[in-house]
Amino acid sequence: MKKLLTNVQTLDNSQIWFIEKSEPGPDLKLFEARFDFIKNPRNGITEKKVILSGGNAVNVIALTSANEIVLVQQYRFGTASYTLELPGGLVDPDESPIKAAERELEEETGYTCGEKLIPLGKIGQNPVFMDSYVHHFLALDVKLTKKQTLDAGENIEVILMPLEELKFRWQKGEIEHPHSVNALLRYFNSVNYGK
């Protein structure tokens, strides 16, 4: 379990949220739950909040030399639907986010990048109740060099799509996975877009 902060302040240091105690929760396979008892600085009331610890994650905007983006389509149990998204996954213990991004791209798609991945920043996975981040990367001139090596619970279809078609579909709201939406937002607004 992660070491907890015992107080968390706002940017102007006016409100301190005090974690009075923590209790372990159930093991949820991908996540470890815990219950934090946090005192609200506004009214002094302590509430029990669930926090999920699952480690950081990564996703990759992978572009081919033909300016196609490598996407994955997979079934998502939470929404009971197939989603079109960027390849990615969890960072293994003692693994850097950039190494995880390279590994996940190769495992899920068979594509590899000869050049160093370009970091596009990170975002909280879901700051409401999770304590981890997803790191976004850009991979240029990727090539299909391997076969997929999927985990037992994965069934992933690889889809190549022209970048401008993806941008159009993203703008229309057809890309629904929030981690992919954010990575694409960062990419389309970066100096790397269109290079």
N, C-alpha and C positions, 0 to 999 in steps of 0.2 A: 504494500500500500504506500502511496506517495506521502511524503512529509507534508503536513498541512500548515498553512499560514494561520496564525492565531488571531490575526486581525488584518483586515483589508480596508484600505482607505480609498476615497475617491481622488480624482486628480488634484482637487484643491484642498485635500486633507480635511474636509469638513465632516465627513461621515465615516465612522469606523464600524465595520461589520465584524463582530467578534464571534469566532467559532468556539463555542463553549465545550463541546465534546464531539467525538466521532465514534460511530459504531460500525462494525463490518456488516455488509448486507450479503445477499446471495451471489454465488458465482454464476454469471450469465453467459458462459462460453467466451464470447468476444469481449465481454466487459466484466469488471469486478465492481459491484455496487457497494456503496457505503452510505451511511446516514450521518449528515452533519447537523448539529443543533446550533443554529446561527441566530444571534441576537440582532434584531433590527434597531439601528441607531435612532430611527425616527420615533419609535413608540416603546422601545424596550422589550418587546415581545420576542420570545425565542420560539423559532419554528424548526421542525424537523424537515430537512431537505434531502432528497436523494441525489447522489453524485455518482456518475459512471466513470470509472477509470478503465481505459482500454488501450492506452498507448496512442502515439501519433500515427498519422496516415499520410499518404502521398497520392498525387495523381499527376499525369503527364500529358501535355499537349505535344503529340508526336506528329511531325510533318515529314512527308516524303519529299524527294526532289521534284516530284510532279505537283507539288503544292496540295497534296491530299492529306487529310488528317486521319489518323488511325483511331477508330472508336471501338468500343465494345458494347454489345447488347447483351443484357443479362436479366434474369428474373430477380426481382427484389421482393422479399417476403413481407416487408412492412406495408407496402402499398399493393401487394398482390398483382404486380404488373411487370412487364418488361420495360427496361429503361435503356436509353441510348446515352452513353456517358464516356468519359475519358478513362483509359486504363489506370489502375491504381490499387492501393491496398494498404495494409498495416505495416508499419516499420517494426522489424524484428528487434528483440532486445540486443543491445550492443551494436546496432546497425545505424549508420547515419541516414538521414532522410534522402540524400542524393543516391546512395547505394541502394536503398529500398526502391527508389523510383526506377533506377536502371533494372533492378531485379523484377519488379512488378510488370514493367513494360514487356520484358522478355518472356516472363512466365505466362502472362495473359494473352499476348498477341504473337509472340515469336519475332517481334521487331527489336532491333538493337540500334544504338546510336554510336557512331564512331567518334563523335566529338563530345566534349563535356556538356552536360545538361546545364541549362540556364535557370537559376532560381527566379521564380515570379512572386515570392512571398508566401505567407501562410495566413490561415484564418482559423478561428476557433471552430471545432467540429460542430458543437452546439453549446454555446456558453451558458445556456439556461441550466443544464444539468450534466455537462461533460467537462472534464478537465484536460482535454487534449486538443491538438491542432492537426490540420491537414496542410501539408506543404505542397505547393504547386511548382512544376518544372516544365520547361520547354526543351524539346529534343528536336534538332534540325537534321534533315537528310537521313531519316531512319530507313533501315532496310530490313526486309524479311530474311533473316539468317538462321532461324531456329524453328522448331515445332513448339506449339503451346505445351506448357506443363502445368495443367490446372490442378488446384486442390480438389479433394474428393467432393466437396460441396459446391463446386463451380461448374457451370455450363455456359460458356461464353462464346458468342459469335463475334468475329472480328469484321468490322465494316470500314471500308475506305470511302471517304466523302470529300469532294472538293471543298477547300477551305471556305470559299465565299458562300457555298450552299449551307455549310454548317453555320456560318455567321447569320445567314438569313433565318434558318430554323431556330437558332438560339434567340434571335430578336423576337421571333413569333412566340416564344415560350415553349417550344417543342423539346428542349433539353431541360429536364426537370430536376435532375440530381443537383442539390445545392452546391456540392463541392465542384462539380463540373461547371455549373453556371458561374461561380466565382472565379475559377481559374480562367475561363474564357473571357470574363470581364477584364481581368488583369492583363491578359494577353492582348486583347483588342485595343486596350488603352496604353499599351507599352511601346517603347521605341523598337521592339523586335517585330511588331506586326507589319507584314508586308515586305519583310526583308527576304 
